[in-house]
Amino acid sequence: MKENRLLNYTYNDRSPARRVVESMVRVHAPNEVWEMDIKYIYIQGANRTAYLFAIIDCFSREVVGKYLGYHCTSQDVKKTIDFSFLERGIQAISRVRIRSDNGTQFVSRIVELFLSSSQIEHERIHPATPKEDAHIESFNSILEKEVIRRFEFLSFENAESTIERFIAFYNNERLHSAIDYRT
């Protein structure tokens, strides 16, 4: 069958994943290293799960980008990263490194091509090692404790406004121990 070219040729043209070298991020300035992750949020009133995709700056602990929706595709991830750069006034070609886990949205061809064309270094953590992207995992944990467990969301809009208020509080008022109890 191979000689008669009846078999499909399969290949993998992806470059091997660039894994995290150091488990703890060392940052000296804002917009040096960002971490991103997806959190599931149940909307009781709609009987559906929504997805919160968040990006956090490891230096300032500020949530620099977010997307909330009933789906979270690689296209949504790409648009959110791009919008975060625009909103922060950062050139697409910059020295920002982005860390993520190995979620399908993050390892997709769309996101990989976008990051490489923008010359953004993408580091993926080792499987089952959330401490390697501890800043975003910490944010997700705080969000879980202070919002998701405390509120029952009757609608998507209700969840969206509650999360918007929490992120504004988290970025502007909440004290962060890792940055000497500053906001």
KETOR-920199 format. One line per field, with one value per residue (C-alpha): x, y, z; residue in one letter. Coordinates in steps of 0.05 Angstrom, whole numbers, plus 5000, padded with zeros to 4 digits. Layout:
<rs>
X: X ... .
Y: Y ... .
Z: Z ... .
residuo: a ... .
</rs>
This chain:
<rs>
X: 5000 5057 5090 5024 5017 4952 4972 4967 5033 5033 5082 5089 5117 5111 5174 5183 5152 5198 5191 5202 5274 5267 5206 5203 5197 5249 5223 5253 5202 5129 5111 5171 5134 5060 5023 4957 4905 4832 4783 4715 4657 4588 4529 4471 4416 4437 4457 4522 4596 4631 4706 4749 4815 4860 4930 4971 5035 5083 5118 5058 5008 4959 4908 4928 4877 4814 4761 4696 4651 4613 4670 4744 4777 4848 4822 4794 4861 4898 4850 4855 4932 4932 4882 4924 4984 4944 4912 4980 5013 5063 5091 5071 5145 5171 5210 5149 5152 5086 5078 5020 5001 4990 4916 4893 4880 4951 4986 4944 4975 4937 4966 5036 5039 5013 5064 5123 5104 5101 5168 5137 5171 5121 5142 5099 5101 5115 5053 5022 5067 5021 5077 5112 5056 5041 5019 4960 4943 4943 4896 4850 4850 4834 4778 4750 4750 4727 4678 4658 4643 4608 4561 4508 4507 4437 4459 4521 4515 4512 4576 4609 4595 4615 4681 4694 4685 4730 4786 4782 4787 4844 4884 4872 4856 4876 4942 4992 5041 5092 5100 5106 5031 5021 4964 .
Y: 5000 5047 5035 5052 5115 5093 5112 5183 5214 5237 5285 5331 5399 5428 5447 5414 5452 5501 5478 5521 5520 5552 5534 5602 5663 5717 5784 5854 5897 5898 5862 5817 5751 5739 5676 5652 5600 5582 5576 5543 5581 5549 5594 5565 5606 5582 5512 5520 5528 5591 5598 5654 5661 5707 5735 5761 5802 5765 5829 5873 5816 5855 5819 5848 5811 5769 5736 5707 5665 5600 5575 5591 5574 5586 5645 5675 5666 5699 5759 5768 5767 5816 5862 5859 5884 5941 5960 5964 6001 5945 5933 5865 5851 5857 5819 5791 5717 5681 5619 5571 5500 5451 5465 5453 5527 5545 5491 5502 5521 5588 5611 5584 5619 5684 5683 5664 5716 5769 5744 5728 5672 5619 5574 5514 5485 5412 5369 5367 5423 5483 5514 5532 5582 5598 5670 5655 5593 5637 5687 5630 5604 5673 5682 5614 5631 5703 5701 5633 5598 5659 5677 5640 5668 5674 5695 5703 5779 5772 5731 5779 5841 5806 5783 5852 5884 5832 5841 5917 5906 5855 5902 5968 5956 5886 5882 5832 5802 5785 5858 5885 5891 5942 5944 .
Z: 5000 5016 4948 4913 4956 4987 5057 5082 5101 5173 5203 5262 5242 5311 5347 5415 5473 5508 5580 5641 5663 5731 5773 5808 5763 5775 5751 5757 5720 5698 5633 5637 5652 5646 5667 5638 5657 5650 5709 5705 5735 5742 5725 5766 5732 5663 5687 5647 5658 5636 5626 5654 5617 5657 5647 5706 5708 5754 5777 5795 5808 5765 5721 5653 5611 5617 5576 5603 5559 5552 5508 5507 5441 5419 5379 5443 5477 5418 5417 5493 5491 5433 5468 5532 5494 5462 5528 5563 5506 5493 5425 5398 5389 5460 5512 5548 5566 5575 5618 5614 5628 5571 5559 5488 5476 5495 5454 5392 5326 5326 5392 5378 5310 5340 5396 5352 5299 5354 5380 5448 5485 5507 5565 5583 5652 5664 5671 5741 5768 5784 5826 5761 5745 5818 5808 5764 5805 5867 5833 5814 5886 5914 5862 5882 5956 5953 5895 5865 5932 5961 5904 5865 5795 5767 5698 5656 5662 5738 5738 5690 5732 5797 5767 5737 5805 5838 5787 5796 5871 5863 5818 5854 5928 5951 5986 5958 6008 5954 5936 6008 6020 5964 5913 .
residuo: m k e n r l l n y t y n d r s p a r r v v e s m v r v h a p n e v w e m d i k y i y i q g a n r t a y l f a i i d c f s r e v v g k y l g y h c t s q d v k k t i d f s f l e r g i q a i s r v r i r s d n g t q f v s r i v e l f l s s s q i e h e r i h p a t p k e d a h i e s f n s i l e k e v i r r f e f l s f e n a e s t i e r f i a f y n n e r l h s a i d y r t .
</rs>
